[in-house]
């Protein structure tokens, strides 16, 4: 009984989701409705024509099924394009994309960031350790350098990959991120991933000493160099 209720809720939820996607795509893609109309009308017109020519009543239900299939295909293609364009305007969108990929993708969002919303995300998979950077190119390069140096202490021989998201030279557009990640070779076993995951979590648990955390007055006066000691060096 519980299983049947879950299936009913899942089906209703799926219909609501399709309706939301349809509405979202319609508002942001001027070509969606014309293409959707064509996807529905063309198979129906062919089915009606086949019925009139005497090919039997089976052509009509077949035409309806083809119309629904064509509509879903158009919805999938156009909505993916719209959602990806909207995601590119949202900080942290890369983590949502990776988390929804098939397989064991362990994502830690914003392991390093700036007040200007530049971010570096950590991804762990059988393909190795992956750093995804988004934001200003110059600033994220500095963040990537810091994280590579920090991670190199614990990842050992595991491969380390890094990508800067964007549309410039040597950058990866968000819509192609999945393709780039899945093309990476699998060089680690599941046991290796679990072991490395524990080391990375232990590293993340270590408190970082923020800049300026030690007040000046905490340094004993007798250990401070004379004011003019470093002049001329």
One Martini backbone bead per residue (centre of mass of N, CA, C, O) as a GRO file, in nm:
protein
  233
    1UNK     BB    1   0.058   0.062  -0.022
    2UNK     BB    2   0.300   0.256   0.009
    3UNK     BB    3   0.407   0.219  -0.277
    4UNK     BB    4   0.159   0.327  -0.430
    5UNK     BB    5   0.162   0.610  -0.302
    6UNK     BB    6   0.445   0.688  -0.403
    7UNK     BB    7   0.377   0.661  -0.704
    8UNK     BB    8   0.153   0.871  -0.711
    9UNK     BB    9   0.322   1.107  -0.606
   10UNK     BB   10   0.539   1.088  -0.825
   11UNK     BB   11   0.353   1.141  -1.067
   12UNK     BB   12   0.241   1.414  -0.976
   13UNK     BB   13   0.515   1.549  -0.943
   14UNK     BB   14   0.598   1.518  -1.239
   15UNK     BB   15   0.373   1.692  -1.359
   16UNK     BB   16   0.446   1.951  -1.207
   17UNK     BB   17   0.731   1.972  -1.318
   18UNK     BB   18   0.654   1.996  -1.616
   19UNK     BB   19   0.485   2.254  -1.580
   20UNK     BB   20   0.718   2.433  -1.476
   21UNK     BB   21   0.903   2.397  -1.720
   22UNK     BB   22   0.709   2.505  -1.930
   23UNK     BB   23   0.675   2.789  -1.809
   24UNK     BB   24   0.975   2.870  -1.795
   25UNK     BB   25   1.035   2.835  -2.102
   26UNK     BB   26   0.819   3.025  -2.222
   27UNK     BB   27   0.934   3.295  -2.087
   28UNK     BB   28   1.255   3.246  -2.218
   29UNK     BB   29   1.143   3.114  -2.504
   30UNK     BB   30   1.031   3.211  -2.816
   31UNK     BB   31   1.058   2.913  -2.968
   32UNK     BB   32   0.898   2.702  -2.810
   33UNK     BB   33   0.599   2.718  -2.902
   34UNK     BB   34   0.637   2.674  -3.208
   35UNK     BB   35   0.783   2.399  -3.173
   36UNK     BB   36   0.560   2.259  -3.011
   37UNK     BB   37   0.337   2.287  -3.222
   38UNK     BB   38   0.484   2.129  -3.443
   39UNK     BB   39   0.521   1.863  -3.280
   40UNK     BB   40   0.207   1.814  -3.270
   41UNK     BB   41   0.082   1.871  -3.562
   42UNK     BB   42   0.238   1.696  -3.763
   43UNK     BB   43   0.163   1.408  -3.664
   44UNK     BB   44  -0.144   1.456  -3.676
   45UNK     BB   45  -0.166   1.522  -3.977
   46UNK     BB   46  -0.050   1.251  -4.074
   47UNK     BB   47  -0.264   1.074  -3.937
   48UNK     BB   48  -0.512   1.191  -4.078
   49UNK     BB   49  -0.415   1.135  -4.365
   50UNK     BB   50  -0.393   0.826  -4.329
   51UNK     BB   51  -0.690   0.781  -4.262
   52UNK     BB   52  -0.814   0.898  -4.526
   53UNK     BB   53  -0.641   0.687  -4.710
   54UNK     BB   54  -0.690   0.398  -4.550
   55UNK     BB   55  -0.485   0.301  -4.292
   56UNK     BB   56  -0.650   0.335  -4.050
   57UNK     BB   57  -0.710   0.396  -3.702
   58UNK     BB   58  -0.410   0.358  -3.595
   59UNK     BB   59  -0.291   0.634  -3.683
   60UNK     BB   60  -0.405   0.821  -3.463
   61UNK     BB   61  -0.275   0.709  -3.199
   62UNK     BB   62   0.009   0.727  -3.314
   63UNK     BB   63   0.009   1.035  -3.350
   64UNK     BB   64  -0.029   1.106  -3.052
   65UNK     BB   65   0.230   0.972  -2.949
   66UNK     BB   66   0.425   1.135  -3.129
   67UNK     BB   67   0.347   1.412  -3.020
   68UNK     BB   68   0.433   1.368  -2.727
   69UNK     BB   69   0.724   1.295  -2.786
   70UNK     BB   70   0.802   1.556  -2.937
   71UNK     BB   71   0.735   1.749  -2.703
   72UNK     BB   72   0.941   1.632  -2.497
   73UNK     BB   73   1.190   1.687  -2.665
   74UNK     BB   74   1.161   1.991  -2.691
   75UNK     BB   75   1.151   2.048  -2.387
   76UNK     BB   76   1.427   1.933  -2.315
   77UNK     BB   77   1.606   2.106  -2.499
   78UNK     BB   78   1.504   2.398  -2.429
   79UNK     BB   79   1.524   2.383  -2.116
   80UNK     BB   80   1.826   2.328  -2.096
   81UNK     BB   81   1.910   2.595  -2.222
   82UNK     BB   82   1.768   2.782  -2.018
   83UNK     BB   83   1.887   2.674  -1.753
   84UNK     BB   84   2.184   2.726  -1.826
   85UNK     BB   85   2.162   3.032  -1.865
   86UNK     BB   86   2.064   3.083  -1.572
   87UNK     BB   87   2.303   2.944  -1.418
   88UNK     BB   88   2.534   3.143  -1.514
   89UNK     BB   89   2.407   3.373  -1.305
   90UNK     BB   90   2.477   3.164  -1.069
   91UNK     BB   91   2.627   3.114  -0.791
   92UNK     BB   92   2.715   2.770  -0.769
   93UNK     BB   93   2.600   2.596  -1.014
   94UNK     BB   94   2.809   2.366  -1.048
   95UNK     BB   95   2.726   2.191  -0.804
   96UNK     BB   96   2.442   2.112  -0.905
   97UNK     BB   97   2.535   1.963  -1.157
   98UNK     BB   98   2.721   1.747  -1.025
   99UNK     BB   99   2.513   1.627  -0.818
  100UNK     BB  100   2.327   1.523  -1.081
  101UNK     BB  101   2.517   1.319  -1.154
  102UNK     BB  102   2.610   1.018  -1.250
  103UNK     BB  103   2.722   0.893  -0.960
  104UNK     BB  104   3.019   0.945  -0.755
  105UNK     BB  105   2.976   1.278  -0.643
  106UNK     BB  106   3.181   1.474  -0.432
  107UNK     BB  107   3.068   1.778  -0.288
  108UNK     BB  108   3.240   2.095  -0.205
  109UNK     BB  109   3.149   2.397  -0.144
  110UNK     BB  110   3.340   2.661  -0.110
  111UNK     BB  111   3.654   2.627   0.002
  112UNK     BB  112   3.687   2.901  -0.162
  113UNK     BB  113   3.664   3.268  -0.118
  114UNK     BB  114   3.509   3.580  -0.192
  115UNK     BB  115   3.334   3.882  -0.175
  116UNK     BB  116   3.297   3.854  -0.511
  117UNK     BB  117   3.211   3.544  -0.566
  118UNK     BB  118   3.455   3.377  -0.561
  119UNK     BB  119   3.512   3.020  -0.643
  120UNK     BB  120   3.599   2.696  -0.491
  121UNK     BB  121   3.543   2.363  -0.579
  122UNK     BB  122   3.502   2.029  -0.452
  123UNK     BB  123   3.582   1.716  -0.622
  124UNK     BB  124   3.502   1.364  -0.581
  125UNK     BB  125   3.644   1.088  -0.769
  126UNK     BB  126   3.767   0.836  -0.969
  127UNK     BB  127   3.920   1.079  -1.126
  128UNK     BB  128   3.960   1.250  -0.863
  129UNK     BB  129   4.065   1.571  -0.803
  130UNK     BB  130   3.840   1.857  -0.825
  131UNK     BB  131   3.859   2.194  -0.944
  132UNK     BB  132   3.614   2.461  -0.928
  133UNK     BB  133   3.612   2.774  -1.094
  134UNK     BB  134   3.448   3.093  -1.013
  135UNK     BB  135   3.499   3.403  -1.178
  136UNK     BB  136   3.756   3.585  -1.163
  137UNK     BB  137   4.036   3.494  -1.317
  138UNK     BB  138   4.259   3.615  -1.136
  139UNK     BB  139   4.146   3.535  -0.857
  140UNK     BB  140   4.110   3.220  -0.902
  141UNK     BB  141   4.404   3.156  -0.944
  142UNK     BB  142   4.487   3.209  -0.654
  143UNK     BB  143   4.296   3.003  -0.525
  144UNK     BB  144   4.403   2.755  -0.672
  145UNK     BB  145   4.693   2.767  -0.568
  146UNK     BB  146   4.624   2.732  -0.269
  147UNK     BB  147   4.467   2.458  -0.293
  148UNK     BB  148   4.688   2.288  -0.419
  149UNK     BB  149   4.890   2.318  -0.187
  150UNK     BB  150   4.703   2.203   0.036
  151UNK     BB  151   4.623   1.922  -0.103
  152UNK     BB  152   4.912   1.797  -0.156
  153UNK     BB  153   4.944   1.688   0.148
  154UNK     BB  154   4.696   1.444   0.108
  155UNK     BB  155   4.662   1.305  -0.194
  156UNK     BB  156   4.919   1.229  -0.324
  157UNK     BB  157   4.872   1.035  -0.627
  158UNK     BB  158   4.632   1.181  -0.692
  159UNK     BB  159   4.458   1.330  -0.916
  160UNK     BB  160   4.469   1.681  -1.033
  161UNK     BB  161   4.203   1.896  -1.119
  162UNK     BB  162   4.131   2.199  -1.318
  163UNK     BB  163   3.862   2.452  -1.351
  164UNK     BB  164   3.751   2.725  -1.545
  165UNK     BB  165   3.465   2.906  -1.558
  166UNK     BB  166   3.362   2.995  -1.897
  167UNK     BB  167   3.436   3.189  -2.223
  168UNK     BB  168   3.728   3.169  -2.239
  169UNK     BB  169   4.033   3.088  -2.251
  170UNK     BB  170   4.060   2.784  -2.103
  171UNK     BB  171   3.751   2.753  -2.063
  172UNK     BB  172   3.443   2.628  -1.912
  173UNK     BB  173   3.144   2.581  -1.993
  174UNK     BB  174   2.873   2.490  -1.817
  175UNK     BB  175   2.739   2.307  -2.047
  176UNK     BB  176   3.037   2.132  -2.057
  177UNK     BB  177   3.108   2.003  -1.782
  178UNK     BB  178   3.016   1.710  -1.798
  179UNK     BB  179   3.194   1.628  -2.035
  180UNK     BB  180   3.469   1.689  -1.903
  181UNK     BB  181   3.438   1.495  -1.659
  182UNK     BB  182   3.369   1.221  -1.813
  183UNK     BB  183   3.654   1.224  -1.974
  184UNK     BB  184   3.790   1.143  -1.739
  185UNK     BB  185   3.988   0.922  -1.602
  186UNK     BB  186   3.975   0.621  -1.425
  187UNK     BB  187   4.219   0.584  -1.140
  188UNK     BB  188   4.018   0.495  -0.907
  189UNK     BB  189   3.898   0.346  -0.642
  190UNK     BB  190   3.662   0.323  -0.406
  191UNK     BB  191   3.864   0.297  -0.172
  192UNK     BB  192   4.032   0.546  -0.243
  193UNK     BB  193   3.805   0.751  -0.215
  194UNK     BB  194   3.740   0.701   0.083
  195UNK     BB  195   4.020   0.765   0.196
  196UNK     BB  196   4.042   1.052   0.077
  197UNK     BB  197   3.789   1.168   0.207
  198UNK     BB  198   3.893   1.155   0.499
  199UNK     BB  199   4.140   1.342   0.459
  200UNK     BB  200   3.981   1.590   0.360
  201UNK     BB  201   3.804   1.621   0.614
  202UNK     BB  202   4.040   1.661   0.809
  203UNK     BB  203   4.146   1.915   0.672
  204UNK     BB  204   3.880   2.084   0.699
  205UNK     BB  205   3.878   2.068   1.024
  206UNK     BB  206   4.099   2.253   1.023
  207UNK     BB  207   4.189   2.541   1.144
  208UNK     BB  208   4.206   2.857   1.020
  209UNK     BB  209   4.425   3.125   1.025
  210UNK     BB  210   4.347   3.429   1.029
  211UNK     BB  211   4.409   3.728   0.935
  212UNK     BB  212   4.497   3.890   1.232
  213UNK     BB  213   4.453   3.696   1.487
  214UNK     BB  214   4.722   3.813   1.593
  215UNK     BB  215   4.805   4.033   1.799
  216UNK     BB  216   5.055   4.252   1.846
  217UNK     BB  217   5.068   4.237   2.171
  218UNK     BB  218   5.151   3.921   2.174
  219UNK     BB  219   5.428   4.024   2.119
  220UNK     BB  220   5.705   4.047   2.262
  221UNK     BB  221   5.909   4.317   2.302
  222UNK     BB  222   6.191   4.159   2.324
  223UNK     BB  223   6.130   4.026   2.014
  224UNK     BB  224   6.146   4.287   1.880
  225UNK     BB  225   6.265   4.469   1.648
  226UNK     BB  226   6.415   4.726   1.577
  227UNK     BB  227   6.307   4.982   1.386
  228UNK     BB  228   6.614   5.002   1.224
  229UNK     BB  229   6.717   4.704   1.158
  230UNK     BB  230   6.613   4.684   0.831
  231UNK     BB  231   6.781   4.896   0.729
  232UNK     BB  232   6.965   4.844   0.427
  233UNK     BB  233   6.858   4.539   0.330
   0.00000   0.00000   0.00000
